[in-house]
């Protein structure tokens, strides 16, 4: 139902819209996309760790390997056309293609690939743990990741691990290959080009990043040297925060694709003969994080009370009927070893009983950080009402996505509603971030979601690490299944929903489909008839 609040939100969004010229009937060689862009912090592949930033990396860079879009359980060569694993289980050799060029026109070499992986370790930004977990350090990485010749790259990991774990980690954004000479030419001091790459690209992907204005636009231009060249000359992604405004611009043909429509707009788009819907089940999970630095949240009974208080089905049916499904485990549906168990439901009496066991029958107060965009804002309000029913008074703290990321990464929140998308298609990506936190100090090297919520569970942490080293695939799956069930009961994460991404697309646009992995959608194959 369209409410006065929705109308006011749409009016405010329109008033605050960036000053990007309207372009009804957008040019045939240019794609214009409406999307919420407020989550971008940096576009350096060695630093970005947000879904929308990751999408920019996917459009501008290549990695050695890539998941097969048709079946993410399979790996395909990207910059590497073949690879071998040594009999010792720790040596990985990659043979690069000889026909790939950067946007500058210079060939992609094994030296560029080695530099890119070494750079990620040396920068030691948020996503570096994906590479660091294999024993790489600033001190040893130059010896353990090296170019044997212009087309041969050799990696030597510290310990024997499941081979698929290493290979899938090399499909992550942080493993993107940058042009060494271009990056170092734009370095400032010893930053390895980090400041420059925040707003520029130096890759071999189908597009070149020409401009990024925070909470306004991302502008891509086709890379003339790309292996798979785009049919488009340019792609413009406009920040349109409000879903109603996105739909309006789509109907006017001011944009070609709307990426963030909600239930009300989906109903309209579904019945519009000029539009089609593209959908996919993503690995992205929406969860409520509970910071264990708060003394009441550190009580197991309180965490259980909160999980029993949430109306998972009500939130899905009333707020996100098109775009999310209920999911309560840390591995999303579609991943190896994922389970569909739903141990929690909306049960006020049971939640109150758990609060009483914690000695908090009278309730207490908390704050909850959340993004001000939809549907997160409405979900936060629903959880606030659910917790009020059991005596927990929650004050909401709304902000742009990057503000929420900054606060939660600094562990300044109490509760926070956030989304998490896996970095690579192996169970360890989520098993680690939701469970492993060996160093809970503020200066910890590995700042997983467990660390951000100040949670340490030695048993689950040890089991997650052991599963990464398990080379028997069947035993590995069994352990992840057990781990999920234990984590559901003990962790400070109330995992609520799994995202089903739906984009509304003008029928004049062909060849555009959403990727099943968060942040992996590319515009290479898209074209326009008018």
Secondary structure, DSSP 8 states (H G I E B T S, - for coil): ---HHHHHHHHHHHHT-------SS--TTEEEEEE--TT-----TTT--SHHHHHHHHHH---SEEEETTEEEEEEESSEEEEEE-TTSSEEEEEE-SS-B-TTS-B--HHHHHHHHHHHHHH--GGGHHHHTTT--TTTHHHHEEEEETTEEEEE-SS---HHHHHHHTTSGGG----HHHHHHT--TTSTTHHHHTT-----SSEEEEEEETTTEEEEEE-TT-SS--S-SEEEEEE---HHHHHHHHHTTS-SEES---HHHHHHHHT-TTEEEEEEEEEEEEEEEE-TTSTTTTSHHHHHHHHHH--HHHHHHHT-TTTEEE--SSS-TTSTT----------HHHHHHHHHHTT-TT-EEEEEEEESSTTHHHHHHHHHHHHHTTTEEEEEEEE-HHHHHHHHHTT--SEEEEEE--SSSSTHHHHHHHH--S--STT-S---HHHHTT---HHHHHHHHHHHH---HHHHHHHHHHHHHHHHHHSSEEEEEEEEEEEEEETTEES----SSTT----TT-EE--
